[in-house]
Amino acid sequence: MTSLSSQYDIIVIGSGLAGMTAANVLARSKHRVLLLEKHYKLGGLATWFHRTAGRNAHSVAGSNASSKGGHVFDISLHGFPVGMIKSCRRYWNAKIADRIVVLQRIKFDNPQFSITTTFNRDDFTHLLVTRFQISEDRVKEFFDTARNMSHLDNATMTAKELFERFFPGREDVVRLLMEPITYANGSTLEDPALTYGIVFSNFMSKGVYTFQGGTDLLVRLMREELTANGVDIAVSSDVQKINVAGGCVQSVTVNGQTIQTKAVLSNANLKGTIFSLVGREQFSNDFIEEAESVRLNNSSTQVYIAIKPGETLDEEACGDLLFSSTAPAFRTDMLLSRNITSRTYSFYYPRTRPGTDRYYVVASTNANYDDWNGLSKTEYEQSKRDLIDDTLTALQKYVPNIRDIAEYTEAATPTTFERFTGHWGGSSFGTKFEGLAVSRKLPQQIAGLYHAGSVGIIMSGWLGAVNYGVIVANDVDAWMLDS
């Protein structure tokens, strides 16, 4: 850990996009901020990893990752709404915002339909009216209903009930509208409709966007901005305790060192923050009961595939994002099953990382933590090899020669995400909707304690994380001025 002061105005625990954005906003407001991250680099799940020659744990057909510079794989740079441009311009800088570009080809392929779309309201309206034979008035009413949803609304109606209201008996329409949002934030048909509606409307604004240059460049630019604004940053810094006395935050213990602070903003897992970092004894019984009832969201698996130098992928055939499934209909339990029927492929072309000539594929699935936790080392490694092999087999439908042109493969599981992020249950999406109320109530329980992260509806991937970081940073700033 770098040399740190003994006291800060505010300590931010965790450097996911919510944590980094909150730290930046608070530093701009002239607070003295310390950003702590347990991993050796910033970003949380908005991160990447690099593999050089000689580290090819899962080479394909005996090949080696021998290309100059090795491979860089993005963990979650797969797509977010256009609102990221405005948020990054306002809360980060133009250098970051100007690199956010639209993805042109979003593809769906399943037993019910195969389509390519720009994934915005105009194109979806056209598809629903012409391809799915839904009346234009009904489509407009659905889009307007979803757009007008707010996290302040009543959360009793489920997504399934919303679809049944507008498109009764139309499982094909449900699949078109629901599958990509499940991939984006873990929403299911059983979750509140507004959990779905707000995220869907964000994407329907102008389509799906990504950051040109890769997550490594994004995080480097963010770190430069944080440093320029005076934030102290310490990686490889494992926080053991948020110390509380008299109902107020007092300090943080990190790597055995105690650092005094007036406020703590945790970007760690919500339940981990309450039960591990603070301790249940510091909260009211009613609050603990509410916090215990918060459900963790599901996790993910990912398979990373590097294409050999000189080989290419057909952009027209693959698209930018491909939602592929062999399941006869959209079902939550099938999306999470170890018997994988649905995969989302993110294709990375040289234009994704200007200046390179490499092609990559990241195949993602929603997954259950319990299916991977508790396996023996031998069982776990075999399961990862099976996951990679099954993914290559499935990908052959779209890239027939994938086994010949794939140079390097690697897999991540829910336990991988747990190890590197500390998220309970390896959750890729934080908590379900009820976590939002608990997250917001923290400062009412302990003065100076705040949380920003993935909590249901406010969290719609990258954009939700950034914006929730801003919301909570403003809360902290107001409290600091009043205290």
N, C-alpha and C positions, 0 to 999 in steps of 0.2 A: 504494500500500500504506500502511496506517495506521502510525503510529509504534510500533515494537516494541522490546521489550527485547532485549538481546544474548544472553540465556540463559534457557532454560526447562527444567523437569524433563522434559517430554514434548512433542514436536511431532507433531500429527496432520496428515497430508497427505491432503487430499480430504475433502469434506463431504457425501458420500452418507450415507444413513441409518446405515450402519455406522460411518463416521467421526464423525458428529455424536454418535451414542449413546456411542461409546467416549470421546469428549472429555468428555461430560457425566458419565459414570460416574467417570472419573479425576479430574475437578475436584471432584466430591462427596467423593472420598477425599483431598482437600486437596493434590493435586498442582498445580503451576503448569503450565497447559496452553496451548499455542498451536495454533489450528486454521487451517490454510492452505488456500485454495481458489483454483484458477486462473481459474474463471469469476467473473463479477461478482455472482453471488448463490449462496447455499447450496443444497444439496439433491441434487447429482449428477443422476441420472435421476429422482429424486423432485422434480420441479420443474414449472414452468409458464412460459408466456410471454403477454405482453399486446400486443394490437394496437389502436392508436387509429385514428381517421379519417385518411385520407390515406396509410395504410400498407398498402393492400389490394393486395398483389401478385397475387392471383388472385381477383379479384371474379367473381361469378357473374352472367351475363347483364347485365354492365355495371353492376351495383349497386355501392354504396359502403358501407364499414363506417362508417356515420354515426351509429350509436346512441350516446347519451351514455355515456361511460366506455369505449367500445370493447369488446373481447372479451378474455376470459381463458381460455386453454386449458390443461388439465392434461396433462402428458406421460405420467404413469404411475399416476394415481390411479384404477385400474380394478378393484381387488379384492384382498383378502388375507384370511387366516384369522382366526378369532375370537381367537386367541392374541395378536394385536396389542393388544387391550384390556389384558390383564394386563401385557404387556411395557411398554406406554406408561405405564401407571399406576405401575409399579415403577421404571422407569428414566428417565421423564420427569415427568409430573404428571397429576393428575386432569382438569385443564382439557383436555388433549389426549385422554386416554382416553375421556372422556365424550362426545366428538364422533364416536366410531367407531360406525357404525350398519350394520345388516344390509341387504343387497340382497335383495329379495323374488323377483324374476323373472329367472332365468337361462334363456336359451332356446337351443335347438339346432335348426338347420334345414339339412338336407343330403339327398342322394338316398336315404339309408337310413332316416331317421326325422326327425320334427319333434316336439319336446317342450318343455315348460316345467317347470322344477324349482326347488325352493328350494336345491338343491345341498348336501344334507346326507345323512348315512348312512341315516336313516329313509326319506327320499324316494327315494334311489337304490335302496335295497333293494326298495321297493315297485315302482319302475319295472322293475328287472331281473327281478323275479318275475312281475309281471303283464303287462308290455309285451314283455319279451324272453324270457319263458318259461324263466328259469334257476331251478333249485331253490333254495329258501331256504337250505338247508344249504350249498350250494356258494357262494352269495353271502356268507354269514356267514364261511365259511372264508377266502374271498378278503380280505374287509375285515380280519379278524383278522390275517392274514398281513402285509398292508400296514402295519397299525398297529404291529405288533411289530418292524418293520424299524428298524435303527440304522446310523448311519454307521460303526460299528465292525464291522459284518457283512462277510462275504465278498462282494465285488462282482463275482463272475464271472457270475452269472445276469443275463441282459438282461431288459428290460421285455417284449420280444417273447416270450421263453421263459416269463416269468411268466404272461402272458395265455394262451399256448398250454397251459400246465398247467391253468389253471382254466376257460378258455373256448375250447377248441380249435375252429378253423374259424369263429369268430364275429367277423367283421370289424366288424359293427355294434356289438357290445359293446365291442370294443377302441376304436372311435371315440368312444363315449360316455365311456369312462373315461380315454382318453389325450389327446384333443384339447385340453381346457382346461388340462391340466398342461403340455403343450408350449408353449401360450401363456404360462403363468405363469413357466416357468423354462427353456424351451428343450430340455426332455428329448425324446429320440427313442426309438424302439423298439430302437435298437441300444445305447443307454446302459444302465448297470447298473440293475437293477430297483429297487434301494433309492433311486436318484436320483428315480425316479417315486414309489415307495411312501410315503416320508416326507412329501413335499409333498402328495400326494393325501390322506393321512390327516389332515393338518392342516386341509385344507378340509372334509373329511367330518365333522369334529367338530360344527360348527354352521352351516356355510354360508359364504357370501362376504360380506365387509364392506368398507366404504369410509369415508373421512374426510369428514364433513359440514362444508362450508365451503371446500373446495378446498385444493390443495397450498400455495398462497400463504399461507393462514392457518396451516396446519400448520407450515410452515417459519418463519413469523414467531414463532409460539408457542415453537418449539424454540430459535430464536435468543435470545428473551427469557430462556428458562431457562438456556441456556449462559452468557449474560452475567451473570445473577444468581449463577451459581455460580463466576464469576471467570475464565471462559475468554476469552482474547484471540483475536479473530477478525480475519483479514485475507483479504479477497476480492481478485480480480484479482492473485493472488499465485502466479506460476508457479515451481514448484520445479525448479531445474536439476540439483541433485545432493544425494544423501545422502552425506556425507563419513564415511569409515571409516578408522581407523588401529589397527593392532595387534589386529584382529579385533573392534573395538568401535565402535559409533556415536559420532561426535564432534560433528557439526554438520550443518546443512542450509543449502544455498545457495539463496536465493529472491530473485528479481528483483535479482540481483547482490549481495545482502547475505548474510553468513554469520552464522548464529545457532547458538550452542552449545546442546547438549541431551544428556541422558543416554540418552534413548530416542526412537525414532521409530516411530509406528504409521502405516503407509501404507494408505490407503483407495483408492489408485490401482489401476489394472489390475495384476494379479499379475506378469505377464511384463514389463510396463513398469517396475515397481518393481525387479525383479532386474536386467534388462539395460540399462535406461536410467538410472534414478535412482541405482543403486548401481554397477553394472558387474560383468561376469562375472569379472574378475580378483580380486574379493574373496571368491569362493566356491570350494569344493572342486570338482574336476573331476567327481566323481560327482554332486554336487548340480546342477551346470550341465547335465549330461546329462539328469538327471531333469526339470529345469525346461524344457529345450528340447522335451521330449516332451509337455508339457502342451498340450492342444488348446484353442484359444479357442472359446467358444460362439458361436452365431450372433447376428445382429443383427436389426433390425426396420425396417419403414417405418411411418409413421403419416400419416393424412390428417385434418386438423382442419376441421370444418364448423360455422360459426355460423349459426343460424337467425334470420331477420328478426324485429325487434320486432313483437309482436302475433301472430306465428305460433306454433303449438305442435306437439308430437309426441305421438302416441298411446301412452301408457305401456303399455297393455294389449297393443298390437300389437308394440311394440318391445322391451319389457322393459328391464332394467338392463344386462345383458350378453347379447350375441347372438353365438353361434358359428355362422357361416354358411359353407357350402361347396357348391360345385358338383361337386367331385371325387367319383367313384363310391365311393371307399374312402379310409381314412386311410393316407397315404404321406408319409414324411419329405421325400423329394425334391420332392414336389408342394407341400408346405407352404412350402418355401424358394424355389420357382421364381419367376422374373420373370413367368412366365405365371400370374398369381395365380388360384387357385381357392378359397382359404380366407381369410376375413376375420373378425376379431373386432370387433364394434361396441360401444363404450361410450357409453351414452346418459346425458347429464347434463340433469337437470330442475331447475326452480327450487328444489325441495327439497334438491338437492345443494349449492346455495349459497343458504341462506336470506337473504331480503332482496332477491333479484334476481328478474327475471321472464324470464330468458333460457334458451334451450335450445341444447345443443351436442351434436355427435356426434364421437367420435374413432374412426376405423377403423384397426386395427392388423393387420399381417401379420408373420410371421417372414420373414427375408430373408438373402441372402448378401451380404457386403461386396463381394466381387469383382464382383458384377453392377453395382455403382454406382461403384466406385472406378476412376479412369482415364478416365472419360468426359470429352469436351471440355465446355467451359462451355455451348455450344449444345446438345449432346446431353443433358447433365445437366438443363438447364432444360426441354427438351422431354419428357424422361422423367418429370420431376415433374408436368408438365401432363397427360401421359397417365395417370399414376397417379391424379391427382385425378379426371380425367374417367371413368376406368374404375370408380373407387370410387362416384362419383355414379350411374353406370349400374347397378351392382350393388345399391346402396342403394334404388333405385326399387322393388324387390320389396317392401320393407317400408315405405317412405315414398314413395308414388307421385308426389307433387308436390315431391320434394326439390329439383329444379332450380329450381322457382319460389320456394321458401321459403328456400333457402340464400342467405345474404347475403355470406359470406366463406369462402374456403377457403385452406388452406396445407398443404404436405407436408413431412415430415422423412424422411430416408433414413439408411442406415448411415453415410454420410460426415458427415451432420449430427451424429449422436451422437458420432462420432470427434472432430469439431471442438470440441464443447462439453465433452466429458468427458475427452478424451485416451485413451479406451479403445482398446487395440489392436484393429484390425479393426472398430471401431465396435460392439464386442460389447455387446449389451443385457443379457447374462446372465453376464458374466465368463468363467470357464473351465469346461471339463468336469470331471467328478468327480475326476480325478487331480490337479487343482489344489489340492485340499484338503490333501493330504499335504505338498505343497511349501510351501503357505502356512504350515502349522503348523511346518515345520522351519526357517524363517528364523532364529529366535533361537538355534538350535543352531549355525548357521553364523556369525552375527554377533551378539555380545552387544548387547542393546538394540534389535534390529530386529524389528519385528512387522508383520503384515499382517492386515487384516480387509476382506472384500468378497465379491463373488460368486464362489464356488468350488464349483460343482456342488451337491451335496445340501444342505449347510448353508444355501445360498442358496435360499430359496423366496420370491423377491420381497421385499416390504417386511419381512415378519416375519423371514425368514432373515437379512436384512441387519442388522436391529436386534439380533437375538440373537447373531449372530456378533460384532458390535461389543462386546457385553457380555462374551462369552467371552474375547476377546482383551484387553479392558481389564482384566479380572481377572488375566490372565497378566502383563500389564505391571505392575499394582499389586503383585503378589506379588514380581516380580523387583526392583522398586524398593525394596521393604522389605528384601530380602535383600542388596542390593548396597551 
